Amino acid sequence: MRIELEKRAGVSKLFAILSPLLALVLTLIVGAIIFAALGKEPVGALYSFFIEPLLEVWSLHELAVKAAPLILIAVGLAICYRSNNWNIGAEGQFTIGAITGSILPVLNPDWQSPMILPLMLVMGAAGGALYAGIPALLKTRFNTNEILTSLMLVYVAQLFLDWLVRGAWRDPQGYNFPQTKPFNESAVLPELLDSGRAHWGVVFALVAAIALWFMMRYMLKGFEVTVLGQSARAGRFAGFSSRGMVWFSLLLSGALAGLAGISEVSGSIGHLQPSISPGYGFTAIIVAFLGRLNPLGIIASGLVLSLTYLGGEAVQMSLQISDKVVRVFQGLLLFFVLSCDTLILYKIRIRWSRSAAREGAA
């Protein structure tokens, strides 16, 4: 017996649109089973996970704070994936963006100027882009697999951050805690409203998503991304450069991840420390696919995935459940998104070998 995937002659547009919703429903069903297996009342647990965080104004601000880096990173990854370049190292680019953007407030803590914050944002984006340029260089020069190189560079970036905050950049007045000096007021992203912590990183995310949607929909560069992603050979006939697209997509996604990194540090944390991300760079991969690699869809999916972080914190406190439940929900969501998309495009065929068929006939 052999199980094969056979491409469908036609793809249902209705199911293609409903696929993310179906994946979310399946995730909720399996999540209810998991909560029941843990000895928790499923409906109440799901309520605490997905509804309770939306009932307070401060929770909505926290939702926006967590969605901002997810959306920023995911829209960049969507361009990569649509161009058939697989950047898996956004977490590392996020970290390097946070480090390079923090150079000014860490090394010049007394510098108060309206220019410091814009410079930090530019340096953060540049740091993320340069770090993403490493797998781009290795792929275009040596044909190295960008999945492996970008992923391995994540751990280099995280260890470098850990070394900095425990060594050269540690706050001498920080009671030996591994963190830098707090950023001064000029180096902190201002809040959007007085009612909560939502800061300008949310605006950056929305602007990036709309701008990249416009590029993909109306600009020649978006058409180039689509053509090269579907067929590099057809793109070469059209005069497009596959090598140039590797650089463009990786540098763009790295810059947005770096911008997300410095926005998170400047807007939400206020200093560098060993852990600045709960895994935004990896979760953004789920966000990108749940949003169908469409920048506008990514805004909605970013809010959904940020809700899993808030819900995870809520059930930890109310139900005493491990924070690993968040990872389970995110993994289930990605699994069902990819599974639904696969079954929309392909149908399953079971083929029997001739010997097995003869034995069955006998």
Backbone torsions as a table, in degrees:
resi	resn	phi	psi	omega
1	MET	NA	136.8	178.6
2	ARG	-136.3	130.7	179.4
3	ILE	-98.7	126.3	-177.8
4	GLU	-127.7	155.1	172.7
5	LEU	-102.6	123.5	-179.5
6	GLU	-114.0	127.0	-176.6
7	LYS	-62.5	134.1	179.6
8	ARG	-73.9	147.4	179.3
9	ALA	-67.1	-37.2	178.5
10	GLY	-136.6	150.5	-178.8
11	VAL	-110.7	128.1	179.0
12	SER	-69.7	119.8	178.9
13	LYS	-66.6	-34.6	179.8
14	LEU	-63.3	-47.7	-179.9
15	PHE	-67.9	-32.6	177.2
16	ALA	-63.0	-37.5	178.9
17	ILE	-73.7	-39.1	-175.6
18	LEU	-84.1	-6.4	-176.0
19	SER	-55.2	-49.5	178.9
20	PRO	-61.1	-37.7	178.6
21	LEU	-65.8	-41.8	177.6
22	LEU	-62.5	-41.0	178.2
23	ALA	-62.2	-39.1	178.9
24	LEU	-66.4	-40.9	178.8
25	VAL	-63.9	-44.2	178.2
26	LEU	-62.7	-37.4	177.4
27	THR	-63.2	-40.8	179.1
28	LEU	-65.5	-39.6	-179.9
29	ILE	-64.4	-48.8	179.4
30	VAL	-65.5	-36.7	177.4
31	GLY	-61.6	-39.7	177.3
32	ALA	-62.5	-39.5	177.6
33	ILE	-63.8	-40.3	179.5
34	ILE	-64.3	-44.9	179.3
35	PHE	-62.7	-39.4	177.9
36	ALA	-63.0	-39.9	178.8
37	ALA	-65.8	-27.1	177.8
38	LEU	-83.7	0.0	178.5
39	GLY	85.1	18.0	179.1
40	LYS	-106.4	151.1	178.3
41	GLU	-71.1	116.9	-169.3
42	PRO	-58.5	-47.0	-176.7
43	VAL	-64.6	-44.6	178.7
44	GLY	-64.2	-38.4	179.6
45	ALA	-66.6	-43.0	177.9
46	LEU	-65.7	-35.2	176.3
47	TYR	-62.2	-45.4	179.0
48	SER	-64.6	-32.2	-175.2
49	PHE	-78.6	-43.1	-169.5
50	PHE	-112.9	-21.3	-175.7
51	ILE	-107.1	-44.8	-176.0
52	GLU	-54.5	-40.1	-179.9
53	PRO	-66.2	-10.0	-177.2
54	LEU	-98.7	3.8	-171.3
55	LEU	-94.7	-9.6	-179.0
56	GLU	-120.4	148.9	-179.1
57	VAL	-63.4	-42.6	-178.5
58	TRP	-64.5	-31.0	177.6
59	SER	-67.6	-36.6	177.7
60	LEU	-65.6	-36.8	175.1
61	HIS	-63.8	-43.1	178.7
62	GLU	-64.1	-36.0	176.5
63	LEU	-60.5	-44.4	179.5
64	ALA	-66.3	-39.6	179.6
65	VAL	-61.4	-41.9	-179.1
66	LYS	-77.9	-28.2	-179.9
67	ALA	-74.4	-31.0	-174.2
68	ALA	-56.7	-53.9	179.0
69	PRO	-65.5	-33.8	178.7
70	LEU	-62.9	-44.1	-179.3
71	ILE	-68.5	-44.9	-179.8
72	LEU	-58.2	-47.3	-178.8
73	ILE	-69.3	-42.3	-173.1
74	ALA	-67.0	-36.5	-179.7
75	VAL	-66.8	-34.2	174.6
76	GLY	-67.8	-41.8	178.0
77	LEU	-64.5	-34.8	179.6
78	ALA	-60.9	-40.1	177.0
79	ILE	-64.5	-41.4	176.9
80	CYS	-58.3	-51.9	-173.2
81	TYR	-68.7	-35.6	178.0
82	ARG	-69.3	-22.8	176.6
83	SER	-92.9	5.0	179.4
84	ASN	68.3	34.6	171.5
85	ASN	-120.0	125.3	-165.3
86	TRP	-108.0	87.6	177.0
87	ASN	-82.7	111.4	178.4
88	ILE	-107.4	1.8	-172.9
89	GLY	-104.4	27.3	-178.5
90	ALA	-61.9	-27.9	178.0
91	GLU	-62.4	-40.6	177.2
92	GLY	-68.9	-39.6	178.1
93	GLN	-66.8	-35.9	173.3
94	PHE	-58.5	-46.6	-177.8
95	THR	-66.3	-45.4	-179.5
96	ILE	-66.6	-37.4	175.2
97	GLY	-60.0	-40.3	177.4
98	ALA	-64.3	-39.3	-178.9
99	ILE	-68.8	-51.7	-176.7
100	THR	-66.3	-35.6	177.4
101	GLY	-70.1	-19.4	-178.4
102	SER	-92.8	-0.1	-177.4
103	ILE	-58.4	-46.1	-176.8
104	LEU	-64.5	-52.9	-178.5
105	PRO	-69.3	-23.7	179.9
106	VAL	-80.2	-45.5	-176.9
107	LEU	-84.7	-21.1	177.8
108	ASN	-129.4	67.1	-172.6
109	PRO	-65.4	-19.5	-177.6
110	ASP	-95.9	0.5	-178.1
111	TRP	-77.3	114.0	178.3
112	GLN	-111.1	114.2	-178.9
113	SER	-159.4	146.4	175.0
114	PRO	-64.2	-16.1	-177.5
115	MET	-82.9	-18.9	-171.1
116	ILE	-65.0	-40.9	-177.3
117	LEU	-67.6	-47.2	175.1
118	PRO	-58.6	-39.9	178.7
119	LEU	-63.8	-39.5	177.6
120	MET	-61.2	-43.2	-178.8
121	LEU	-65.7	-42.5	178.8
122	VAL	-64.8	-43.5	-179.8
123	MET	-65.9	-36.7	177.3
124	GLY	-64.2	-45.8	178.3
125	ALA	-63.9	-40.9	179.6
126	ALA	-65.1	-39.8	179.1
127	GLY	-63.6	-43.0	177.5
128	GLY	-64.1	-40.2	179.7
129	ALA	-65.1	-44.2	-179.9
130	LEU	-64.0	-36.9	179.5
131	TYR	-69.2	-36.5	175.0
132	ALA	-70.6	-21.5	177.8
133	GLY	-67.6	-20.5	179.7
134	ILE	-65.3	-54.0	175.8
135	PRO	-64.1	-29.1	176.4
136	ALA	-64.3	-44.5	178.4
137	LEU	-63.1	-45.2	-178.5
138	LEU	-64.5	-34.9	179.7
139	LYS	-72.9	-45.5	-176.2
140	THR	-74.9	-28.4	-176.9
141	ARG	-92.3	-39.1	-173.8
142	PHE	-122.1	4.9	-179.1
143	ASN	58.6	36.3	179.2
144	THR	-78.7	143.9	179.7
145	ASN	-67.9	118.1	-176.5
146	GLU	-70.9	-20.8	177.0
147	ILE	-62.5	-48.3	-177.4
148	LEU	-69.8	-46.3	-175.5
149	THR	-67.0	-43.3	-179.8
150	SER	-66.4	-36.9	179.5
151	LEU	-67.8	-44.5	-179.0
152	MET	-65.4	-31.7	179.1
153	LEU	-68.9	-18.0	175.3
154	VAL	-58.7	-46.2	-175.9
155	TYR	-71.9	-30.6	174.4
156	VAL	-62.8	-46.6	-178.9
157	ALA	-63.2	-43.1	-177.9
158	GLN	-66.3	-40.0	178.0
159	LEU	-69.2	-34.5	177.4
160	PHE	-65.3	-42.8	176.9
161	LEU	-61.2	-44.4	180.0
162	ASP	-60.9	-41.4	179.4
163	TRP	-64.5	-40.3	-178.7
164	LEU	-64.9	-49.3	-173.3
165	VAL	-75.3	-17.6	175.8
166	ARG	-95.1	-9.4	-176.1
167	GLY	-124.7	-104.3	-169.5
168	ALA	-62.4	-32.4	-175.6
169	TRP	-101.0	8.0	-178.1
170	ARG	-68.2	140.1	178.8
171	ASP	-69.4	116.5	-179.2
172	PRO	-65.5	-18.3	178.6
173	GLN	-106.3	20.8	-175.6
174	GLY	-97.7	22.0	177.5
175	TYR	54.1	36.8	174.9
176	ASN	69.8	11.4	174.2
177	PHE	-74.4	141.2	-179.1
178	PRO	-77.0	80.2	178.0
179	GLN	-157.2	161.3	179.7
180	THR	-84.1	176.9	173.0
181	LYS	-63.8	147.2	175.6
182	PRO	-61.4	142.8	177.9
183	PHE	-66.6	144.2	176.3
184	ASN	-74.3	171.0	-172.8
185	GLU	-59.7	-34.2	-178.9
186	SER	-70.7	-18.6	-175.9
187	ALA	-101.2	11.5	-178.2
188	VAL	-109.9	130.2	176.7
189	LEU	-63.7	127.8	-178.4
190	PRO	-71.1	153.9	177.0
191	GLU	-76.7	150.0	-179.9
192	LEU	-77.0	-39.2	-177.1
193	LEU	-134.1	159.4	179.1
194	ASP	-78.2	-11.7	-173.4
195	SER	-85.7	-2.1	-178.9
196	GLY	-175.0	-169.6	-171.7
197	ARG	-92.8	-2.5	-177.8
198	ALA	-56.9	128.7	-174.5
199	HIS	-121.1	-171.6	-173.8
200	TRP	-69.7	-11.3	174.0
201	GLY	-59.2	-31.1	176.8
202	VAL	-63.5	-41.6	178.9
203	VAL	-65.1	-42.6	178.5
204	PHE	-57.5	-42.3	-178.1
205	ALA	-64.2	-45.5	-179.0
206	LEU	-66.3	-41.2	179.1
207	VAL	-63.8	-43.1	179.7
208	ALA	-62.5	-43.1	-179.1
209	ALA	-63.6	-44.7	-179.3
210	ILE	-67.2	-41.4	-179.0
211	ALA	-64.3	-41.7	-178.9
212	LEU	-74.7	-30.9	172.7
213	TRP	-62.6	-43.7	178.8
214	PHE	-62.3	-41.5	178.8
215	MET	-61.8	-46.1	-177.7
216	MET	-69.0	-28.9	-174.6
217	ARG	-88.6	-36.6	-167.7
218	TYR	-124.5	-9.0	-173.7
219	MET	-108.7	155.6	179.8
220	LEU	-61.4	-35.4	-179.2
221	LYS	-62.6	-38.3	176.9
222	GLY	-64.4	-39.4	176.6
223	PHE	-64.0	-38.4	178.0
224	GLU	-63.4	-42.7	177.5
225	VAL	-58.1	-46.6	-177.5
226	THR	-65.1	-46.1	-176.5
227	VAL	-64.9	-49.4	-178.9
228	LEU	-65.7	-32.1	178.0
229	GLY	-68.6	-33.3	-179.2
230	GLN	-86.3	-34.2	-179.3
231	SER	-160.0	107.5	178.8
232	ALA	-63.2	-34.3	-179.1
233	ARG	-66.5	-43.7	177.3
234	ALA	-63.8	-36.9	177.9
235	GLY	-63.7	-38.7	178.2
236	ARG	-65.2	-38.4	176.4
237	PHE	-62.4	-31.9	179.7
238	ALA	-81.9	-4.0	179.5
239	GLY	91.1	11.8	179.2
240	PHE	-88.2	152.0	-177.9
241	SER	-104.7	118.5	176.6
242	SER	-64.9	-38.8	179.4
243	ARG	-65.6	-43.0	177.6
244	GLY	-62.4	-34.5	179.2
245	MET	-69.3	-34.1	175.3
246	VAL	-57.9	-48.7	-179.7
247	TRP	-64.6	-46.1	-177.2
248	PHE	-60.7	-50.1	-174.4
249	SER	-68.2	-41.4	-178.3
250	LEU	-72.1	-40.7	178.8
251	LEU	-66.3	-39.7	178.5
252	LEU	-63.9	-48.5	-178.8
253	SER	-66.0	-37.2	177.3
254	GLY	-65.3	-39.9	179.0
255	ALA	-63.7	-43.0	179.9
256	LEU	-68.1	-36.9	176.2
257	ALA	-66.0	-40.9	177.6
258	GLY	-64.4	-39.9	176.3
259	LEU	-62.7	-39.5	176.5
260	ALA	-62.9	-37.5	-178.9
261	GLY	-65.2	-48.8	-178.9
262	ILE	-72.2	-30.5	176.4
263	SER	-65.3	-39.6	179.4
264	GLU	-66.0	-44.9	-178.2
265	VAL	-67.9	-44.7	-176.9
266	SER	-75.5	-35.5	-174.4
267	GLY	-90.7	-32.3	-171.9
268	SER	-112.3	-32.4	-172.3
269	ILE	-103.9	-47.8	177.7
270	GLY	89.5	1.4	175.3
271	HIS	-167.3	169.7	174.1
272	LEU	-91.2	143.7	177.4
273	GLN	-149.3	168.4	-175.0
274	PRO	-57.8	-34.5	-179.7
275	SER	-117.6	113.4	179.6
276	ILE	-117.6	-0.8	-176.8
277	SER	-145.5	135.0	173.4
278	PRO	-83.5	18.7	-179.0
279	GLY	105.3	30.3	-177.9
280	TYR	-56.8	-40.1	-176.3
281	GLY	-63.6	-34.3	178.4
282	PHE	-82.7	-40.2	178.5
283	THR	-63.1	-31.1	179.6
284	ALA	-62.1	-25.0	175.4
285	ILE	-63.3	-43.9	176.9
286	ILE	-63.7	-42.3	179.8
287	VAL	-58.5	-43.9	-178.1
288	ALA	-62.2	-45.0	-178.1
289	PHE	-74.5	-36.0	177.1
290	LEU	-64.5	-32.0	176.3
291	GLY	-84.9	11.2	177.1
292	ARG	60.3	29.4	-179.2
293	LEU	57.4	25.2	176.9
294	ASN	-107.9	123.4	-175.8
295	PRO	-54.9	-36.5	178.6
296	LEU	-72.1	-38.8	175.3
297	GLY	-63.5	-29.5	-179.1
298	ILE	-67.9	-29.2	176.5
299	ILE	-60.2	-46.1	179.4
300	ALA	-67.1	-45.0	-178.2
301	SER	-68.2	-31.3	176.2
302	GLY	-63.9	-37.8	176.8
303	LEU	-66.6	-38.7	179.1
304	VAL	-64.1	-46.3	-178.1
305	LEU	-70.5	-33.3	176.7
306	SER	-66.6	-29.6	176.8
307	LEU	-64.5	-31.6	178.4
308	THR	-66.1	-33.5	176.2
309	TYR	-66.3	-47.2	179.3
310	LEU	-64.1	-43.1	179.2
311	GLY	-63.3	-37.6	177.6
312	GLY	-62.2	-40.5	177.6
313	GLU	-66.5	-36.3	-178.7
314	ALA	-66.3	-45.3	-177.6
315	VAL	-73.6	-24.3	173.9
316	GLN	-61.2	-42.5	-177.1
317	MET	-79.3	-43.1	-173.2
318	SER	-84.4	-32.3	-175.6
319	LEU	-116.1	-0.2	-178.5
320	GLN	53.9	49.6	178.6
321	ILE	-106.7	145.6	-177.7
322	SER	-61.2	149.0	176.9
323	ASP	-67.6	-12.2	178.0
324	LYS	-66.8	-16.7	177.0
325	VAL	-59.8	-34.0	178.4
326	VAL	-59.6	-46.2	180.0
327	ARG	-62.6	-37.7	179.0
328	VAL	-62.6	-46.1	179.7
329	PHE	-62.4	-43.3	-179.4
330	GLN	-65.9	-40.1	177.3
331	GLY	-65.5	-41.7	177.2
332	LEU	-61.4	-41.1	-178.9
333	LEU	-62.6	-45.6	177.7
334	LEU	-63.0	-42.1	-179.7
335	PHE	-60.0	-46.8	-177.5
336	PHE	-72.0	-33.6	175.9
337	VAL	-61.2	-49.0	-179.0
338	LEU	-67.5	-37.3	179.6
339	SER	-65.7	-45.6	179.8
340	CYS	-63.2	-42.8	179.0
341	ASP	-63.0	-39.5	179.8
342	THR	-64.4	-44.2	-178.1
343	LEU	-72.5	-21.4	174.1
344	ILE	-71.8	-37.8	-176.5
345	LEU	-88.0	-27.0	-174.7
346	TYR	-130.8	155.6	171.4
347	LYS	-117.1	151.7	-175.8
348	ILE	-87.3	129.6	175.8
349	ARG	-118.8	133.0	174.7
350	ILE	-106.0	116.9	-178.2
351	ARG	-109.8	131.7	-179.8
352	TRP	-99.9	139.1	176.4
353	SER	-69.2	158.4	-178.2
354	ARG	-61.7	-39.0	-179.8
355	SER	-63.7	-41.0	179.5
356	ALA	-66.5	-37.6	179.2
357	ALA	-65.6	-39.7	178.5
358	ARG	-64.7	-41.3	179.8
359	GLU	-63.8	-39.1	179.0
360	GLY	-65.5	-37.7	179.2
361	ALA	-67.6	-37.2	179.7
362	ALA	-68.0	NA	NA
